[in-house]
Amino acid sequence: MRLDKWLFYSRVFNTRAKSSEACSSGNILVNKIKKYNSSYNVSISDIITLSKDQKVNIVKILKLPKNRISPKDVDLTYKKIK
């Protein structure tokens, strides 16, 4: 699944455009490697580090959703490490 799509589907960003912009600006790291392209394919158990609103969040992917999930299912999609 594409990185920007996963960020949008798992409700990390409100729109896919914002998630794509975060990728292209270099605010996203996948497994400690900076990814500038939003088309990078992520998989289960990847570690995503993102800086958003002056905060650094580290999450582990638990699931690749097929569409945008409901807010109550966020815990099933990723685990917050920090």
C-alpha positions in Angstrom: 0.0 0.0 0.0 1.2 3.5 -0.8 2.6 5.5 2.1 0.3 8.5 1.6 -2.7 6.3 1.3 -1.9 4.5 4.5 -1.4 7.8 6.4 -4.9 9.0 5.2 -6.7 5.7 5.6 -5.4 5.3 9.2 -6.4 8.8 10.1 -3.0 10.2 10.7 -3.8 13.1 8.3 -7.3 14.5 7.5 -6.8 14.5 3.7 -4.7 12.5 1.3 -3.3 15.8 -0.1 -1.9 16.6 3.4 -0.4 13.2 3.8 1.2 13.4 0.3 2.6 16.9 1.2 4.1 15.6 4.4 5.9 12.9 2.5 7.3 15.2 -0.2 8.5 17.7 2.4 10.6 15.0 4.1 8.6 14.8 7.4 8.1 11.0 7.2 10.7 8.3 7.9 10.0 4.6 7.2 12.2 2.3 9.2 14.6 5.2 10.0 15.0 6.1 6.3 13.6 9.5 5.0 11.1 9.0 2.2 10.3 11.9 -0.1 8.0 10.0 -2.4 4.4 9.3 -1.4 4.3 6.3 -3.6 6.6 4.3 -1.4 5.0 0.9 -0.5 4.7 0.2 3.2 4.0 -3.2 4.7 2.9 -4.6 8.1 5.4 -4.2 10.9 7.1 -1.1 9.3 8.0 1.7 11.7 6.8 5.1 10.7 8.3 8.3 12.2 6.5 11.5 11.4 6.8 15.0 12.6 3.5 16.8 12.7 2.7 20.1 14.4 6.1 20.3 16.1 5.6 16.8 17.6 7.4 13.6 16.7 5.3 10.4 16.6 6.5 6.9 16.1 4.0 4.2 15.1 4.2 0.6 14.0 1.9 -0.6 11.2 -0.4 -3.5 12.4 -2.8 -3.5 9.5 -3.2 -2.2 5.9 -6.8 -1.0 5.7 -8.7 -1.2 2.4 -10.5 2.1 3.0 -10.6 4.9 5.5 -11.2 3.5 9.0 -13.5 4.7 11.7 -11.8 6.6 14.6 -12.6 3.8 17.0 -10.6 1.3 14.9 -7.3 3.3 15.0 -5.8 1.0 17.7 -6.2 -2.0 15.4 -4.4 -0.3 12.5 -1.2 1.0 14.2 0.5 0.9 17.6 1.9 4.2 19.0 5.4 3.7 20.1 6.2 7.3 21.1 
